[in-house]
């Protein structure tokens, strides 16, 4: 009985944490991904940055984990200095499929998925094998190394 109560309490805490994490919408349903990417490329060209396309959905726990990691004190300065981030909503796997294909993102490998694009729109890297999914198991230091690796060289 005691073990059952402990498991129930742990499940409730996990459920509350999951609910808080998903409280925010990072993939607005009404966003125009193509327009957002075009605007990001223009801004990246002006600011000498790269574009980081993050494919995912609001229902995706790991997509929210990745977004939270992007806002961590040890990661955000590198991200902000070097990248323009665009969140591309995949809906239930049926939205922005053409955009995913254009940027070499195989949605059947899971989300979140990332494409690094230079300011002229050329894909420099894209996750092909679910490299960052599940993000909850990926150390923040690996995310930082990834961003440093793909930051533009000045």
C-alpha positions in Angstrom: 0.0 0.0 0.0 2.8 2.4 0.9 4.5 1.8 -2.5 1.2 2.4 -4.3 0.8 5.8 -2.5 4.3 6.8 -3.3 3.8 6.0 -7.0 0.5 7.9 -7.0 2.2 11.0 -5.5 5.1 10.8 -8.0 2.6 10.4 -10.9 0.7 13.5 -9.7 3.9 15.6 -9.5 5.0 14.4 -12.9 1.6 15.2 -14.3 1.7 18.7 -12.8 5.2 19.4 -14.2 4.2 18.2 -17.6 1.1 20.4 -17.5 3.2 23.5 -16.6 5.6 22.8 -19.3 2.9 22.5 -22.0 1.1 25.7 -20.7 2.8 27.8 -23.3 2.2 27.7 -27.1 5.5 27.8 -29.0 3.9 26.5 -32.3 1.0 28.8 -33.0 -1.6 27.1 -35.2 -2.2 30.1 -37.4 1.5 30.8 -38.1 2.6 31.0 -41.7 5.9 28.9 -41.7 7.0 30.0 -45.2 6.5 33.7 -44.4 8.2 33.3 -41.0 11.2 31.6 -42.6 11.4 34.3 -45.3 11.4 37.0 -42.6 14.0 35.1 -40.6 16.3 34.8 -43.6 16.0 38.5 -44.3 16.8 39.3 -40.6 19.6 36.7 -40.6 21.2 38.3 -43.6 21.1 41.8 -42.0 22.4 40.5 -38.7 24.9 38.0 -40.1 23.3 35.1 -38.3 22.0 31.7 -39.3 18.4 30.4 -39.1 17.5 27.6 -36.8 14.3 25.9 -37.9 12.7 23.9 -35.1 10.0 21.5 -36.4 7.6 20.3 -33.7 4.2 20.8 -32.2 2.6 22.0 -28.9 1.6 18.4 -28.0 5.2 17.3 -28.1 6.8 17.2 -24.6 10.4 17.2 -26.0 9.7 20.2 -28.1 8.8 22.2 -25.0 11.9 20.8 -23.2 14.1 22.0 -26.1 12.5 25.4 -26.0 13.1 25.6 -22.2 16.7 24.7 -22.8 17.1 27.4 -25.4 16.1 29.9 -22.6 18.7 28.6 -20.1 21.3 31.1 -19.0 24.2 29.0 -20.4 22.5 28.5 -23.8 20.5 31.6 -24.6 23.4 34.0 -25.2 24.9 31.7 -27.8 21.6 31.1 -29.5 20.6 34.8 -29.5 24.1 35.9 -30.8 24.2 33.5 -33.7 20.7 32.3 -34.7 17.2 33.5 -35.6 14.8 30.7 -34.4 11.7 29.8 -36.3 9.3 27.2 -34.8 7.6 25.3 -37.6 4.3 23.6 -36.5 3.8 20.1 -37.9 0.3 19.7 -36.5 -0.3 16.0 -36.1 2.4 15.3 -38.7 0.2 16.6 -41.5 1.1 20.3 -41.5 4.0 22.0 -43.2 5.1 18.7 -44.7 6.4 20.5 -47.8 8.4 22.8 -45.6 9.9 19.8 -43.8 10.8 18.2 -47.1 12.4 21.4 -48.4 14.6 21.6 -45.4 15.4 17.8 -45.4 13.5 17.0 -42.2 12.1 13.4 -42.2 9.1 13.9 -39.9 8.7 10.2 -39.5 11.9 10.2 -37.4 10.3 12.2 -34.6 10.2 15.8 -33.3 11.7 18.1 -32.4 13.8 18.1 -35.5 16.2 20.9 -36.5 17.5 22.4 -39.7 20.4 24.9 -39.7 20.1 27.2 -42.6 22.6 29.9 -43.8 21.3 33.4 -44.4 20.9 32.6 -48.2 18.6 29.7 -47.4 21.0 26.8 -47.9 20.6 23.9 -45.5 23.8 23.3 -43.7 22.5 20.6 -41.4 19.3 18.8 -40.6 18.5 16.1 -38.2 18.0 12.9 -40.2 17.7 10.2 -37.5 16.0 11.8 -34.6 19.3 13.0 -33.1 17.7 15.3 -30.6 14.6 13.3 -29.8 14.0 12.6 -27.0 15.4 16.0 -25.9 14.7 15.3 -22.2 17.7 12.9 -22.3 20.0 15.3 -24.1 22.4 17.2 -21.8 22.2 21.0 -22.0 26.0 20.9 -22.8 25.3 18.9 -26.0 22.8 21.5 -27.1 25.3 24.3 -26.5 28.1 22.4 -28.4 25.7 21.9 -31.3 24.9 25.7 -31.4 28.6 26.5 -31.2 29.4 24.1 -33.9 26.8 25.6 -36.3 27.3 29.2 -35.4 28.5 31.4 -38.3 32.2 31.9 -38.4 33.1 35.6 -38.3 
